[in-house]
Amino acid sequence: MRTEAELDERLATPSAGLLDDLAALDGDVLVLGAGGKLGPSLVRLARNALPAKQRVLAVSRFSDPRLAARIEEAGAVAVRADLADEAALRDLPDAANVVYLVGAKFGTEGREHAAWFTNTYLPGRVADRFRGSRIVALSTGNVYPFVPAGSGGATEATPVGPVGDYAMSCLGRERVLTHFAERDGTPMALIRLNYAVELRYGVLVDLARKILAGEPIDVTTGSVNVVWQGYANEVTLRALRLADNPPAVLNVTGPEVVSVRWAAEALAAELGRAAELTGTEAPTALLSNAARCLRLFGYPELTPAELVEHTARWVAGGGPLLDKPTKFERRDGRF
């Protein structure tokens, strides 16, 4: 993965399991929020995995028309629409399978009302519009409380305990979707994801950039989950077959709890630099246990050590970056 084209191809290569699962689906796949961080690669993966007779419809405002063009070059149908516009939402094409990726996180401090609109109100409007379709909705591990670093992470049975407006609004999304699932009999799956990484963004990119810039890395948040985005995309699509009523809930992340100190020092070694570490690891962190996901869908193809190696090579080589910091180190829920 030395070029962006090679990276995109790797992210869009389906596994045998994904091919089998999507071959068993009827109808088109509609991806809402296709212009976000995960959207373009998930759309291309879906198009490569679905039988040719089934369409992949990618919905976004597409403020950058080049992204719409690239999606159509990949064989998907780009649909320009603002989901906040009731008429635009109503006029979207019907689809048997809906993947909902829309969310607001960064820049919402001071505009908490906007986060609640996007994360809680809008999903209800979508669920009402697509009642009866299979719906997989992206949620987040932020709905869980901080847990002891040595606990192995929160499971799907762990009582929720969101910190801050972003996390609370995401739990609101789950509650609202569950209401519509119960009301309309709509099968759903809720994907509690954290933290997806690829070579253009993610926790490891954040650390690598700080190391190259000579900036200190605070290890107070001493442990994180990371997972290769290709795996997260695949599980999100395969979860269409898990959709149920009440909604199925699935933690999606890597099998390991990754030490931020280890990751920083490993990246620094790959980069030939020294990592300046500050702070002392807190006894708790935001961590998820993905044992159920791993049992259902197997393990990610890339380990944390491999992700460190790929990320260091990419960042040091001047590979393109999305410039969207994860702010994984925040412990107050403000983004």
BELSUL-V402537 format. One line per field, one symbol per residue. burial: 1 if it has 24 or more other C-alpha atoms within 12 Angstrom, else 0. Layout:
burial=???
This chain:
burial=10000011011111101110111010111111111111111111111111000111111111000011011001111111111100001001111111111111100100010011111111111111111111111111111111101001111100010111111111111111111110001111111111111111111111111111000011111111111111111111111111111111111111111111111111110110001010000001111111111000111111111011111111110010100011111010111
